[in-house]
């Protein structure tokens, strides 16, 4: 998927935040930091990511997808707190309200 407007988010709203998870140690870390920035809350004040999904599985899946050059990759959408999160194999991530 090329842009947030192509993403399967029900409202097709613009993201409230975008990030590149390649700039972080792991995808799960990037997600927590992005939501922390959006909410202006410390990362440890947020609900644990593992309440939304398995962070290790998220990391392994996206690392697997991004390690396959030439493939279209994929994207994953999930709910984390009050936000919809979309992460893509190309390293892009989006936070939607």
C-alpha positions as CSV (number, residue, x, y, z in Angstrom):
1,X,0.0,0.0,0.0
2,X,1.4,3.3,-1.0
3,X,-0.3,5.8,1.3
4,X,-2.6,6.1,4.3
5,X,-5.5,6.9,2.0
6,X,-5.2,3.4,0.6
7,X,-5.3,1.8,4.0
8,X,-8.2,-0.3,5.1
9,X,-9.2,2.0,7.9
10,X,-13.0,2.4,8.2
11,X,-13.1,6.1,8.3
12,X,-10.2,6.6,5.8
13,X,-9.2,9.5,7.9
14,X,-5.7,11.0,7.8
15,X,-3.3,9.6,10.3
16,X,-2.7,11.6,13.4
17,X,0.9,10.5,13.4
18,X,3.2,8.6,11.0
19,X,6.6,7.0,11.8
20,X,9.3,4.8,10.3
21,X,9.8,1.7,12.4
22,X,13.2,1.0,10.7
23,X,14.5,3.9,12.8
24,X,13.7,2.0,16.0
25,X,15.1,-1.2,17.6
26,X,11.8,-3.1,17.0
27,X,8.5,-2.5,15.4
28,X,6.7,-2.9,18.8
29,X,9.0,-0.2,20.3
30,X,8.2,2.1,17.4
31,X,4.4,1.6,17.9
32,X,4.6,2.3,21.7
33,X,6.7,5.4,21.1
34,X,4.4,6.7,18.4
35,X,1.3,6.3,20.6
36,X,3.2,7.9,23.5
37,X,4.0,10.9,21.3
38,X,0.3,11.2,20.1
39,X,-1.0,10.9,23.7
40,X,1.7,13.0,25.3
41,X,2.1,10.2,27.9
42,X,5.2,8.3,29.0
43,X,5.5,4.9,27.3
44,X,5.2,3.2,30.7
45,X,1.9,5.0,31.3
46,X,0.3,3.4,28.3
47,X,-1.5,0.1,28.4
48,X,0.9,-2.7,27.7
49,X,1.1,-3.5,24.0
50,X,0.7,-7.2,24.8
51,X,-2.9,-6.4,25.8
52,X,-3.5,-5.6,22.1
53,X,-1.3,-8.3,20.4
54,X,1.9,-10.3,20.9
55,X,4.8,-7.8,20.5
56,X,7.3,-10.6,19.6
57,X,5.0,-11.9,16.9
58,X,4.6,-8.4,15.5
59,X,8.4,-7.9,15.4
60,X,9.0,-11.3,13.8
61,X,6.3,-10.8,11.2
62,X,7.3,-7.4,10.1
63,X,11.0,-8.3,10.1
64,X,10.2,-11.3,7.9
65,X,8.2,-9.2,5.5
66,X,10.8,-6.5,5.3
67,X,13.7,-8.9,4.7
68,X,12.2,-10.1,1.5
69,X,13.4,-7.6,-1.1
70,X,11.3,-7.5,-4.3
71,X,8.2,-8.7,-2.5
72,X,5.3,-6.3,-2.1
73,X,5.4,-7.0,1.6
74,X,2.3,-6.5,3.6
75,X,0.6,-4.4,6.2
76,X,-1.0,-5.1,9.5
77,X,-3.7,-3.2,11.2
78,X,-4.6,-3.5,14.9
79,X,-6.2,-1.6,17.7
80,X,-4.0,-0.3,20.5
81,X,-5.9,1.6,23.2
82,X,-8.1,4.2,21.5
83,X,-6.0,4.1,18.2
84,X,-5.8,2.1,15.1
85,X,-2.3,1.2,14.2
86,X,-1.1,0.3,10.7
87,X,2.4,-1.0,10.2
88,X,3.8,-1.8,6.7
89,X,6.7,-4.1,5.6
90,X,8.4,-1.1,4.0
91,X,8.9,0.5,7.4
92,X,6.1,3.0,7.4
93,X,3.7,3.1,10.3
94,X,0.5,5.2,11.0
95,X,-1.5,6.0,14.0
96,X,-5.2,6.7,13.4
97,X,-7.7,8.1,15.9
